[in-house]
Amino acid sequence: MHFPVAREQDACGLCYTSGTTGNPRGVMYTHRSTVLHTLGISLPDCLGLAHRDTVVPVVPMFHVNAWGLPYAAIMVGARLVLPGPHLDPESLLDLFEREQPTLTAGVPSIWMGVLEALERQPRRWSLPRMRMVVGGSAPSQALIRGLERHGQEVVHGWGMTETSPMGTVNSIKVHLADLPDHELHRYRGSQGLPVPLLDARIVGENGEAAHDGQAMGELQVRGPWVAGSYFGAAHDADRFTSDGWLRTGDVATIDAEGYVYIVDRIKDLVKSGGEWISSVHLENALMDHYAVREACVIAVPHERWGERPLAVVVLEPGAAATGEQLRAHLAPRFPKWWLPEAFEFVESIPKAATGKMAKLALREQYPTWRWEVQPKDVIERRAGRRARAAG
């Protein structure tokens, strides 16, 4: 059987962005970009794939080609196991016990279900130690620690459809490995280091920002598997700079070691009284609370402050918590003016097909909030306390 010889720049795949914050856009990959991405993610300090591995990508093929894992597994000669249609926690754990994978990958909502099943029946499954790649959105510290408690190694990464998707992978540098646990988990909770051949920078209002872990700005990237335009898009110049960098739409910091910390999507930041509030930081802190299964924070219009954060929360089955209790849980970690003004307790949070929380759908569900139900003097007292705290 003879296959046609493809040129490097010929198209080999087309994926669309998830559309959780806007309209989906098509990204077409070439044979060259896909091969280079496959080589990059297989490196030892990335996902470290080898022929001795058994790979189970729980992330579906329509989610940026299962993050390139099927290509990488076949390239290095690893054993590739596709999970099929049954992605509930028990079916996945049965599969892991049967196939004994060394590497698997999925979004946080998948691993949260797996962790809950392990906590309920810790002796039911005999699992191998796996490298569990988490992507799509940031995992909470509670999720990372929980999976580690069950003997798993959590590998956090960041990427986009536009980056094929791997952009950063969290590997700990040798000289950081002996840090105290709380400091080490700060690095483990980052999005990691840029994959070799990919450049990253932070650009603020006044140009490129320092990599000091404090200066925030838009994360911009470039590299041989980063898109330079969108498929069939007539007007996409706003997403690419004149000097060839992709504007990711993510607000981030980069520290002196090179670790990237995503603060939020630009579209998801809450602008309250002229100051920015990170929905991602609030969500991760909320999900550290024992009673919270999922949390999503969105901006809701406010007459005085422009926007205020509204926390939409799903509680664990059988658990109970009030808005005041969750606000008290957050209070030691954040300035008072960061704390959500209100909490909505719901049965579920809408998600895209990729498993990401669909914030666009939530913003459509809560276009306004009933701030006016509070007596004016209560609003004024709260406003005064926030102004004093900010000052």
C-alpha positions as CSV (number, residue, x, y, z in Angstrom):
1,M,0.0,0.0,0.0
2,H,1.4,3.4,-1.0
3,F,0.5,6.6,0.8
4,P,0.9,9.9,-0.9
5,V,4.0,11.9,0.1
6,A,2.9,15.0,2.0
7,R,4.8,18.2,2.0
8,E,5.8,19.7,5.4
9,Q,3.5,22.7,5.0
10,D,0.4,20.7,3.9
11,A,-2.5,20.7,6.2
12,C,-3.0,17.6,8.4
13,G,-5.6,18.6,10.9
14,L,-8.2,21.3,11.9
15,C,-9.4,21.9,15.4
16,Y,-11.6,24.7,16.8
17,T,-11.2,26.6,20.0
18,S,-13.7,25.6,22.7
19,G,-15.6,28.8,22.6
20,T,-16.0,29.1,26.4
21,T,-15.3,32.8,26.3
22,G,-16.2,33.7,22.7
23,N,-17.0,32.3,19.2
24,P,-14.9,29.2,18.3
25,R,-12.1,29.8,15.8
26,G,-10.5,27.2,13.6
27,V,-6.8,26.4,13.8
28,M,-5.2,24.3,11.0
29,Y,-2.1,22.3,11.7
30,T,0.6,21.3,9.2
31,H,2.5,18.1,9.1
32,R,5.6,20.0,10.1
33,S,4.1,21.7,13.2
34,T,2.5,18.4,14.3
35,V,5.8,16.5,14.0
36,L,7.7,19.2,15.9
37,H,5.0,19.3,18.6
38,T,5.2,15.5,19.0
39,L,8.9,15.7,19.4
40,G,8.7,18.5,21.9
41,I,6.1,16.9,24.3
42,S,8.1,13.6,24.3
43,L,11.2,15.2,25.8
44,P,12.2,14.1,29.3
45,D,11.4,17.4,31.0
46,C,8.0,17.6,29.3
47,L,6.0,14.4,29.3
48,G,9.0,12.1,29.0
49,L,7.4,9.4,26.8
50,A,9.3,6.2,26.0
51,H,8.5,2.9,24.4
52,R,8.1,1.3,27.9
53,D,5.1,3.6,28.6
54,T,1.4,2.7,28.4
55,V,-0.6,5.8,27.5
56,V,-4.3,6.3,28.2
57,P,-5.4,9.7,26.9
58,V,-8.8,10.4,28.6
59,V,-8.9,13.7,26.8
60,P,-10.8,13.1,23.6
61,M,-9.4,13.4,20.1
62,F,-11.6,16.4,19.3
63,H,-9.9,18.3,22.2
64,V,-6.8,19.4,20.2
65,N,-6.0,15.9,19.0
66,A,-6.0,14.5,22.5
67,W,-3.2,17.0,23.3
68,G,-1.0,15.2,20.7
69,L,-0.6,12.1,22.9
70,P,-1.7,9.5,20.3
71,Y,1.0,10.8,17.9
72,A,3.7,10.8,20.6
73,A,2.8,7.3,21.8
74,I,3.0,5.9,18.3
75,M,6.2,7.8,17.5
76,V,8.1,6.4,20.5
77,G,6.5,2.9,20.3
78,A,4.5,3.2,23.5
79,R,1.4,1.1,24.1
80,L,-1.6,3.3,23.4
81,V,-5.0,2.5,25.1
82,L,-8.1,4.6,24.1
83,P,-10.7,4.6,26.9
84,G,-13.8,4.5,24.6
85,P,-17.1,6.1,25.6
86,H,-17.3,5.2,29.3
87,L,-15.6,8.0,31.1
88,D,-17.3,7.8,34.4
89,P,-14.8,7.5,37.4
90,E,-15.5,3.9,38.1
91,S,-15.1,2.8,34.5
92,L,-11.8,4.8,34.2
93,L,-10.5,3.3,37.4
94,D,-11.4,-0.2,36.3
95,L,-9.5,0.5,33.0
96,F,-6.5,1.8,34.9
97,E,-6.3,-1.3,37.1
98,R,-6.7,-3.6,34.0
99,E,-4.3,-1.8,31.6
100,Q,-1.8,-0.5,34.2
101,P,-0.9,2.8,32.4
102,T,2.1,4.9,33.2
103,L,0.7,8.1,31.8
104,T,-2.8,9.5,31.4
105,A,-4.3,12.9,30.7
106,G,-7.5,14.8,31.3
107,V,-9.2,18.0,32.4
108,P,-9.7,18.7,36.2
109,S,-13.4,17.7,36.2
110,I,-12.4,14.2,35.1
111,W,-9.8,13.9,37.8
112,M,-12.1,15.4,40.5
113,G,-14.5,12.5,39.8
114,V,-11.7,10.0,39.9
115,L,-10.4,11.4,43.2
116,E,-13.9,11.3,44.8
117,A,-14.3,7.6,43.8
118,L,-10.9,6.8,45.3
119,E,-11.8,8.6,48.5
120,R,-15.1,6.6,48.8
121,Q,-13.6,3.2,48.1
122,P,-9.8,3.5,48.6
123,R,-9.3,-0.3,48.7
124,R,-11.3,-1.2,45.6
125,W,-8.7,-0.5,43.0
126,S,-5.0,-1.5,42.8
127,L,-3.5,1.3,40.7
128,P,-0.1,1.8,39.2
129,R,1.8,5.0,39.9
130,M,0.8,7.2,36.9
131,R,1.9,10.5,35.5
132,M,-1.6,12.2,35.5
133,V,-1.4,15.2,33.1
134,V,-4.0,17.9,34.0
135,G,-4.8,20.6,31.5
136,G,-7.7,22.6,30.1
137,S,-8.0,24.7,33.3
138,A,-6.0,25.0,36.4
139,P,-6.3,22.3,39.1
140,S,-6.8,23.3,42.6
141,Q,-4.3,22.5,45.3
142,A,-6.8,20.2,46.9
143,L,-7.0,18.1,43.7
144,I,-3.2,18.0,43.4
145,R,-2.7,16.9,47.0
146,G,-5.6,14.4,46.8
147,L,-4.2,12.6,43.8
148,E,-0.7,12.6,45.3
149,R,-2.2,11.1,48.5
150,H,-3.3,8.1,46.4
151,G,0.2,7.7,45.0
152,Q,-0.1,9.5,41.7
153,E,2.2,12.1,40.2
154,V,0.3,15.2,39.0
155,V,1.8,16.9,35.9
156,H,0.2,20.3,35.3
157,G,0.4,21.9,31.9
158,W,-1.0,24.9,30.0
159,G,-1.8,25.2,26.3
160,M,-4.3,26.3,23.7
161,T,-5.8,25.1,20.5
162,E,-3.5,27.7,18.9
163,T,-0.4,26.1,20.5
164,S,-1.2,22.5,19.2
165,P,-1.8,22.6,22.4
166,M,1.3,22.1,24.6
167,G,2.7,25.4,25.8
168,T,4.1,24.8,29.3
169,V,4.7,21.7,31.4
170,N,5.3,21.7,35.1
171,S,8.5,20.0,35.9
172,I,10.5,20.9,39.1
173,K,14.0,22.1,38.7
174,V,16.6,20.1,40.6
175,H,17.6,22.9,42.9
176,L,14.0,23.5,43.9
177,A,13.2,19.9,44.7
178,D,14.3,20.1,48.4
179,L,12.2,23.2,49.2
180,P,9.7,23.0,52.1
181,D,6.4,21.4,51.1
182,H,4.4,24.7,51.0
183,E,7.0,26.4,48.8
184,L,7.3,23.4,46.5
185,H,3.5,23.2,46.1
186,R,3.6,26.9,44.9
187,Y,5.7,25.8,42.0
188,R,3.7,22.6,41.5
189,G,0.6,24.8,41.3
190,S,2.0,27.0,38.5
191,Q,1.5,26.3,34.8
192,G,5.1,25.3,34.6
193,L,8.0,26.1,32.2
194,P,7.7,26.8,28.5
195,V,8.3,23.7,26.4
196,P,11.6,23.8,24.5
197,L,11.4,25.8,21.2
198,L,8.5,27.9,22.6
199,D,9.2,31.4,23.8
200,A,7.0,33.2,26.3
201,R,6.8,36.8,27.5
202,I,4.5,39.1,29.5
203,V,3.3,42.3,28.0
204,G,1.6,45.0,30.1
205,E,0.3,48.4,29.2
206,N,3.8,49.8,29.2
207,G,5.4,47.1,27.1
208,E,7.2,43.9,28.0
209,A,7.1,43.3,31.8
210,A,9.8,41.9,34.1
211,H,9.9,38.2,34.9
212,D,9.8,38.7,38.6
213,G,6.6,36.8,39.6
214,Q,4.9,40.1,40.4
215,A,4.4,42.1,37.1
216,M,1.2,41.0,35.4
217,G,0.4,41.3,31.7
218,E,-0.9,39.4,28.7
219,L,1.0,36.1,28.1
220,Q,2.3,36.0,24.5
221,V,4.0,33.0,22.9
222,R,5.7,32.1,19.7
223,G,7.2,28.8,18.4
224,P,7.2,26.4,15.5
225,W,3.9,24.8,16.5
226,V,2.1,28.1,17.4
227,A,-0.6,29.3,14.9
228,G,0.1,32.4,12.9
229,S,-3.5,32.9,11.8
230,Y,-7.0,31.4,12.1
231,F,-8.6,29.2,9.4
232,G,-10.8,31.2,7.1
233,A,-10.6,34.3,9.3
234,A,-10.7,37.6,7.5
235,H,-10.0,39.7,10.6
236,D,-7.7,38.1,13.2
237,A,-4.9,40.6,13.3
238,D,-5.9,41.5,16.9
239,R,-4.7,38.1,18.1
240,F,-1.2,38.3,16.6
241,T,1.4,41.0,17.1
242,S,3.4,42.7,14.4
243,D,6.6,40.9,15.5
244,G,5.0,37.4,15.3
245,W,3.7,36.6,18.8
246,L,0.3,35.0,19.6
247,R,-1.7,37.1,22.0
248,T,-3.1,34.3,24.2
249,G,-5.8,36.4,26.0
250,D,-4.4,35.1,29.4
251,V,-3.1,37.4,32.1
252,A,-0.1,35.9,33.8
253,T,3.2,36.4,35.6
254,I,6.5,34.7,35.0
255,D,8.9,34.4,37.9
256,A,12.7,34.6,38.0
257,E,12.9,30.8,37.6
258,G,10.8,31.0,34.4
259,Y,7.6,29.4,35.8
260,V,4.4,30.8,34.3
261,Y,1.4,31.6,36.6
262,I,-1.9,32.2,34.8
263,V,-3.9,34.8,36.7
264,D,-7.0,34.7,34.5
265,R,-8.4,35.1,31.0
266,I,-8.6,38.8,30.1
267,K,-12.3,38.3,29.4
268,D,-12.8,36.7,32.8
269,L,-11.1,39.2,35.0
270,V,-13.5,41.2,37.3
271,K,-12.8,44.9,37.2
272,S,-14.1,46.3,40.4
273,G,-13.6,50.0,41.3
274,G,-10.8,50.2,38.7
275,E,-8.9,47.2,40.2
276,W,-8.6,43.7,38.7
277,I,-9.8,40.6,40.6
278,S,-8.7,37.1,39.4
279,S,-11.6,34.7,39.1
280,V,-9.1,31.8,38.8
281,H,-7.5,32.5,42.2
282,L,-10.9,32.8,43.8
283,E,-12.2,29.6,42.2
284,N,-9.1,27.5,43.2
285,A,-9.4,28.8,46.8
286,L,-13.1,28.0,47.0
287,M,-12.4,24.5,45.7
288,D,-10.0,24.0,48.6
289,H,-13.0,24.1,50.9
290,Y,-14.1,20.6,52.0
291,A,-17.8,21.3,51.1
292,V,-17.2,22.7,47.6
293,R,-17.1,20.4,44.6
294,E,-16.9,23.1,41.9
295,A,-16.8,26.8,41.8
296,C,-17.0,29.4,39.0
297,V,-16.5,33.1,39.5
298,I,-17.9,35.6,37.0
299,A,-18.2,39.4,36.8
300,V,-21.7,40.9,37.3
301,P,-22.4,44.6,36.7
302,H,-22.6,46.7,39.8
303,E,-23.9,50.3,39.9
304,R,-21.2,51.7,42.2
305,W,-18.1,49.5,41.5
306,G,-18.6,48.7,37.8
307,E,-18.4,44.9,38.4
308,R,-18.4,42.6,41.3
309,P,-17.5,38.9,41.6
310,L,-20.4,36.4,41.8
311,A,-19.4,32.9,42.9
312,V,-21.4,30.1,41.4
313,V,-20.9,27.0,43.6
314,V,-21.7,23.3,43.5
315,L,-21.5,21.6,46.9
316,E,-20.3,18.1,47.6
317,P,-23.2,15.6,47.9
318,G,-24.5,15.8,51.5
319,A,-22.3,18.8,52.4
320,A,-23.6,22.2,53.5
321,A,-22.1,25.6,53.4
322,T,-23.3,29.2,53.4
323,G,-22.1,32.2,51.5
324,E,-20.8,33.7,54.7
325,Q,-18.9,30.5,55.6
326,L,-17.2,30.5,52.2
327,R,-16.4,34.2,52.4
328,A,-14.8,33.5,55.8
329,H,-12.8,30.7,54.1
330,L,-11.5,33.1,51.5
331,A,-10.9,36.1,53.8
332,P,-7.4,35.2,55.1
333,R,-6.1,34.8,51.5
334,F,-7.4,37.9,49.7
335,P,-8.1,41.6,50.3
336,K,-11.6,42.3,51.4
337,W,-12.6,43.9,48.2
338,W,-11.7,40.7,46.3
339,L,-14.3,38.6,48.2
340,P,-17.4,37.7,46.2
341,E,-20.3,39.9,46.9
342,A,-22.7,37.0,46.5
343,F,-22.9,33.3,46.1
344,E,-25.3,31.2,44.0
345,F,-25.6,27.5,44.9
346,V,-26.5,25.4,41.9
347,E,-26.8,21.7,41.1
348,S,-24.2,21.9,38.2
349,I,-22.1,24.3,36.3
350,P,-22.5,24.3,32.5
351,K,-19.5,22.9,30.6
352,A,-18.2,22.8,27.1
353,A,-17.7,19.5,25.3
354,T,-14.0,19.6,26.3
355,G,-15.0,19.7,30.0
356,K,-14.1,23.3,30.7
357,M,-16.5,25.5,32.6
358,A,-18.6,27.5,30.1
359,K,-18.3,31.0,31.6
360,L,-19.9,32.6,28.6
361,A,-23.1,30.5,29.3
362,L,-23.0,31.5,33.0
363,R,-22.6,35.2,32.1
364,E,-25.7,34.8,29.9
365,Q,-27.5,33.1,32.8
366,Y,-26.6,35.9,35.2
367,P,-26.4,39.1,33.1
368,T,-27.4,41.1,36.2
369,W,-27.6,40.6,39.9
370,R,-30.1,41.6,42.5
371,W,-27.8,44.1,44.3
372,E,-30.8,46.3,44.9
373,V,-32.4,43.8,47.3
374,Q,-29.9,45.0,49.9
375,P,-30.9,48.1,51.9
376,K,-28.9,51.1,50.7
377,D,-27.3,51.7,54.1
378,V,-25.9,48.1,54.0
379,I,-24.4,48.8,50.5
380,E,-22.9,52.1,51.7
381,R,-21.3,50.5,54.8
382,R,-19.8,47.7,52.7
383,A,-18.6,50.2,50.1
384,G,-16.9,52.3,52.9
385,R,-15.2,49.2,54.3
386,R,-13.8,48.2,50.9
387,A,-12.6,51.7,50.2
388,R,-10.7,51.8,53.5
389,A,-9.3,48.3,52.9
390,A,-8.1,49.3,49.4
391,G,-6.6,52.4,50.8
